[in-house]
Amino acid sequence: QTCALPILLILKVEPLSSAFDAGIERGSVLLEINRQRVDSAEKFRRVAREVRPGDILTLFVYAPDTDQRQLKTVRVDER
């Protein structure tokens, strides 16, 4: 029996953004932001509303193509 967990798939990474510079790739799965589990779009939106330009975020992502989990550090850009 398998357990389907909700996942947040990264669909787009803007070229020349801080996420792009941190090596975050399209197709990766976002697991945590600053040690907070992100298991729904609503949870992501809640966390995203709290960040300000210049904040530093630590993202825990899973790259399915390499089967690796990685920590990525991203500085929030101006919106």
Secondary structure, 3 states (H helix, E strand, C coil): CCCCCCCEECCCCCCCCHHHHCCCCCCCEEEEECCEECCCHHHHHHHHHHCCCCCEEEEEEEECCCCEEEEEEEECCCC
